[in-house]
């Protein structure tokens, strides 16, 4: 790992989701892409990182754990707290 992190050469404006969470996307000179999402916890539920040869795209899906992980309970619990305050 480098001593100095590489600075992003592009940072998109945050996207605000209907529930108030924000998604930020950054791109780096080496071609890498970074996603930052508010409202933890999340689990990785879908990843097609090799891409689809016909479409030349990669897909990454994060979920608040609706596939049975403990993250699902934590997410629902957090939403209930927000709605009652």
mmCIF file of the C-alpha atoms, coordinates in Angstrom:
data_MODEL
# 
_entry.id   MODEL 
# 
loop_
_atom_site.group_PDB 
_atom_site.id 
_atom_site.type_symbol 
_atom_site.label_atom_id 
_atom_site.label_alt_id 
_atom_site.label_comp_id 
_atom_site.label_asym_id 
_atom_site.label_entity_id 
_atom_site.label_seq_id 
_atom_site.pdbx_PDB_ins_code 
_atom_site.Cartn_x 
_atom_site.Cartn_y 
_atom_site.Cartn_z 
_atom_site.occupancy 
_atom_site.B_iso_or_equiv 
_atom_site.pdbx_formal_charge 
_atom_site.auth_seq_id 
_atom_site.auth_comp_id 
_atom_site.auth_asym_id 
_atom_site.auth_atom_id 
_atom_site.pdbx_PDB_model_num 
ATOM 1  C CA . UNK A 1 1  ? 0.000   0.000   0.000   1.00 0.00 ? 1  UNK A CA 1 
ATOM 2  C CA . UNK A 1 2  ? 1.325   3.431   -0.872  1.00 0.00 ? 2  UNK A CA 1 
ATOM 3  C CA . UNK A 1 3  ? 2.315   5.902   1.827   1.00 0.00 ? 3  UNK A CA 1 
ATOM 4  C CA . UNK A 1 4  ? 0.226   8.597   0.171   1.00 0.00 ? 4  UNK A CA 1 
ATOM 5  C CA . UNK A 1 5  ? -3.243  7.721   -1.110  1.00 0.00 ? 5  UNK A CA 1 
ATOM 6  C CA . UNK A 1 6  ? -3.893  8.620   -4.732  1.00 0.00 ? 6  UNK A CA 1 
ATOM 7  C CA . UNK A 1 7  ? -6.133  11.646  -5.053  1.00 0.00 ? 7  UNK A CA 1 
ATOM 8  C CA . UNK A 1 8  ? -9.352  11.184  -7.015  1.00 0.00 ? 8  UNK A CA 1 
ATOM 9  C CA . UNK A 1 9  ? -9.338  13.047  -10.299 1.00 0.00 ? 9  UNK A CA 1 
ATOM 10 C CA . UNK A 1 10 ? -13.162 13.102  -10.382 1.00 0.00 ? 10 UNK A CA 1 
ATOM 11 C CA . UNK A 1 11 ? -15.695 13.192  -7.554  1.00 0.00 ? 11 UNK A CA 1 
ATOM 12 C CA . UNK A 1 12 ? -19.370 13.308  -8.494  1.00 0.00 ? 12 UNK A CA 1 
ATOM 13 C CA . UNK A 1 13 ? -21.872 15.339  -6.535  1.00 0.00 ? 13 UNK A CA 1 
ATOM 14 C CA . UNK A 1 14 ? -23.506 13.157  -3.868  1.00 0.00 ? 14 UNK A CA 1 
ATOM 15 C CA . UNK A 1 15 ? -26.764 11.503  -4.868  1.00 0.00 ? 15 UNK A CA 1 
ATOM 16 C CA . UNK A 1 16 ? -29.406 11.730  -2.132  1.00 0.00 ? 16 UNK A CA 1 
ATOM 17 C CA . UNK A 1 17 ? -31.669 8.693   -1.930  1.00 0.00 ? 17 UNK A CA 1 
ATOM 18 C CA . UNK A 1 18 ? -35.359 8.989   -0.965  1.00 0.00 ? 18 UNK A CA 1 
ATOM 19 C CA . UNK A 1 19 ? -34.641 7.921   2.638   1.00 0.00 ? 19 UNK A CA 1 
ATOM 20 C CA . UNK A 1 20 ? -31.899 10.545  3.073   1.00 0.00 ? 20 UNK A CA 1 
ATOM 21 C CA . UNK A 1 21 ? -28.863 8.313   2.567   1.00 0.00 ? 21 UNK A CA 1 
ATOM 22 C CA . UNK A 1 22 ? -26.181 9.621   0.224   1.00 0.00 ? 22 UNK A CA 1 
ATOM 23 C CA . UNK A 1 23 ? -24.088 7.856   -2.406  1.00 0.00 ? 23 UNK A CA 1 
ATOM 24 C CA . UNK A 1 24 ? -20.784 9.336   -3.580  1.00 0.00 ? 24 UNK A CA 1 
ATOM 25 C CA . UNK A 1 25 ? -18.708 8.139   -6.535  1.00 0.00 ? 25 UNK A CA 1 
ATOM 26 C CA . UNK A 1 26 ? -15.031 8.928   -7.125  1.00 0.00 ? 26 UNK A CA 1 
ATOM 27 C CA . UNK A 1 27 ? -12.784 7.995   -10.050 1.00 0.00 ? 27 UNK A CA 1 
ATOM 28 C CA . UNK A 1 28 ? -9.010  7.653   -9.902  1.00 0.00 ? 28 UNK A CA 1 
ATOM 29 C CA . UNK A 1 29 ? -6.211  8.050   -12.459 1.00 0.00 ? 29 UNK A CA 1 
ATOM 30 C CA . UNK A 1 30 ? -5.520  4.288   -12.413 1.00 0.00 ? 30 UNK A CA 1 
ATOM 31 C CA . UNK A 1 31 ? -9.075  3.591   -13.637 1.00 0.00 ? 31 UNK A CA 1 
ATOM 32 C CA . UNK A 1 32 ? -10.442 2.477   -10.271 1.00 0.00 ? 32 UNK A CA 1 
ATOM 33 C CA . UNK A 1 33 ? -13.815 3.649   -8.989  1.00 0.00 ? 33 UNK A CA 1 
ATOM 34 C CA . UNK A 1 34 ? -14.830 4.133   -5.353  1.00 0.00 ? 34 UNK A CA 1 
ATOM 35 C CA . UNK A 1 35 ? -18.377 4.170   -3.979  1.00 0.00 ? 35 UNK A CA 1 
ATOM 36 C CA . UNK A 1 36 ? -19.175 5.614   -0.563  1.00 0.00 ? 36 UNK A CA 1 
ATOM 37 C CA . UNK A 1 37 ? -22.635 5.027   0.904   1.00 0.00 ? 37 UNK A CA 1 
ATOM 38 C CA . UNK A 1 38 ? -24.180 6.389   4.122   1.00 0.00 ? 38 UNK A CA 1 
ATOM 39 C CA . UNK A 1 39 ? -26.386 4.276   6.365   1.00 0.00 ? 39 UNK A CA 1 
ATOM 40 C CA . UNK A 1 40 ? -24.372 1.235   7.379   1.00 0.00 ? 40 UNK A CA 1 
ATOM 41 C CA . UNK A 1 41 ? -24.447 -1.736  7.603   1.00 0.00 ? 41 UNK A CA 1 
ATOM 42 C CA . UNK A 1 42 ? -24.520 -3.199  4.093   1.00 0.00 ? 42 UNK A CA 1 
ATOM 43 C CA . UNK A 1 43 ? -23.786 -6.575  2.586   1.00 0.00 ? 43 UNK A CA 1 
ATOM 44 C CA . UNK A 1 44 ? -22.571 -7.286  -0.934  1.00 0.00 ? 44 UNK A CA 1 
ATOM 45 C CA . UNK A 1 45 ? -25.462 -9.078  -2.636  1.00 0.00 ? 45 UNK A CA 1 
ATOM 46 C CA . UNK A 1 46 ? -24.469 -8.973  -6.299  1.00 0.00 ? 46 UNK A CA 1 
ATOM 47 C CA . UNK A 1 47 ? -21.179 -8.536  -8.138  1.00 0.00 ? 47 UNK A CA 1 
ATOM 48 C CA . UNK A 1 48 ? -20.453 -9.028  -11.815 1.00 0.00 ? 48 UNK A CA 1 
ATOM 49 C CA . UNK A 1 49 ? -16.931 -7.689  -11.893 1.00 0.00 ? 49 UNK A CA 1 
ATOM 50 C CA . UNK A 1 50 ? -15.780 -9.389  -15.073 1.00 0.00 ? 50 UNK A CA 1 
ATOM 51 C CA . UNK A 1 51 ? -18.550 -7.630  -16.884 1.00 0.00 ? 51 UNK A CA 1 
ATOM 52 C CA . UNK A 1 52 ? -20.915 -8.772  -19.539 1.00 0.00 ? 52 UNK A CA 1 
ATOM 53 C CA . UNK A 1 53 ? -18.943 -9.198  -22.785 1.00 0.00 ? 53 UNK A CA 1 
ATOM 54 C CA . UNK A 1 54 ? -21.958 -8.075  -24.820 1.00 0.00 ? 54 UNK A CA 1 
ATOM 55 C CA . UNK A 1 55 ? -22.553 -4.924  -22.756 1.00 0.00 ? 55 UNK A CA 1 
ATOM 56 C CA . UNK A 1 56 ? -19.014 -4.316  -21.433 1.00 0.00 ? 56 UNK A CA 1 
ATOM 57 C CA . UNK A 1 57 ? -20.243 -3.350  -17.964 1.00 0.00 ? 57 UNK A CA 1 
ATOM 58 C CA . UNK A 1 58 ? -19.702 -4.361  -14.353 1.00 0.00 ? 58 UNK A CA 1 
ATOM 59 C CA . UNK A 1 59 ? -22.396 -4.390  -11.657 1.00 0.00 ? 59 UNK A CA 1 
ATOM 60 C CA . UNK A 1 60 ? -22.044 -4.108  -7.877  1.00 0.00 ? 60 UNK A CA 1 
ATOM 61 C CA . UNK A 1 61 ? -25.107 -4.215  -5.614  1.00 0.00 ? 61 UNK A CA 1 
ATOM 62 C CA . UNK A 1 62 ? -25.138 -3.456  -1.894  1.00 0.00 ? 62 UNK A CA 1 
ATOM 63 C CA . UNK A 1 63 ? -28.110 -4.328  0.252   1.00 0.00 ? 63 UNK A CA 1 
ATOM 64 C CA . UNK A 1 64 ? -29.053 -3.489  3.833   1.00 0.00 ? 64 UNK A CA 1 
ATOM 65 C CA . UNK A 1 65 ? -29.014 -7.237  4.377   1.00 0.00 ? 65 UNK A CA 1 
ATOM 66 C CA . UNK A 1 66 ? -32.427 -8.315  3.178   1.00 0.00 ? 66 UNK A CA 1 
ATOM 67 C CA . UNK A 1 67 ? -30.978 -11.705 2.288   1.00 0.00 ? 67 UNK A CA 1 
ATOM 68 C CA . UNK A 1 68 ? -31.137 -12.920 5.893   1.00 0.00 ? 68 UNK A CA 1 
ATOM 69 C CA . UNK A 1 69 ? -28.001 -11.397 7.384   1.00 0.00 ? 69 UNK A CA 1 
ATOM 70 C CA . UNK A 1 70 ? -27.999 -9.552  10.686  1.00 0.00 ? 70 UNK A CA 1 
ATOM 71 C CA . UNK A 1 71 ? -27.535 -6.356  8.660   1.00 0.00 ? 71 UNK A CA 1 
ATOM 72 C CA . UNK A 1 72 ? -31.214 -6.554  7.652   1.00 0.00 ? 72 UNK A CA 1 
ATOM 73 C CA . UNK A 1 73 ? -32.370 -6.359  11.272  1.00 0.00 ? 73 UNK A CA 1 
ATOM 74 C CA . UNK A 1 74 ? -29.978 -3.504  12.045  1.00 0.00 ? 74 UNK A CA 1 
ATOM 75 C CA . UNK A 1 75 ? -31.184 -1.517  9.016   1.00 0.00 ? 75 UNK A CA 1 
ATOM 76 C CA . UNK A 1 76 ? -34.873 -1.934  9.866   1.00 0.00 ? 76 UNK A CA 1 
ATOM 77 C CA . UNK A 1 77 ? -34.165 -1.069  13.497  1.00 0.00 ? 77 UNK A CA 1 
ATOM 78 C CA . UNK A 1 78 ? -32.280 2.088   12.460  1.00 0.00 ? 78 UNK A CA 1 
ATOM 79 C CA . UNK A 1 79 ? -35.110 3.198   10.159  1.00 0.00 ? 79 UNK A CA 1 
ATOM 80 C CA . UNK A 1 80 ? -37.611 2.763   13.001  1.00 0.00 ? 80 UNK A CA 1 
ATOM 81 C CA . UNK A 1 81 ? -35.426 4.906   15.285  1.00 0.00 ? 81 UNK A CA 1 
ATOM 82 C CA . UNK A 1 82 ? -35.247 7.650   12.651  1.00 0.00 ? 82 UNK A CA 1 
ATOM 83 C CA . UNK A 1 83 ? -39.014 7.608   12.148  1.00 0.00 ? 83 UNK A CA 1 
ATOM 84 C CA . UNK A 1 84 ? -39.728 7.926   15.878  1.00 0.00 ? 84 UNK A CA 1 
ATOM 85 C CA . UNK A 1 85 ? -37.431 10.902  16.519  1.00 0.00 ? 85 UNK A CA 1 
# 
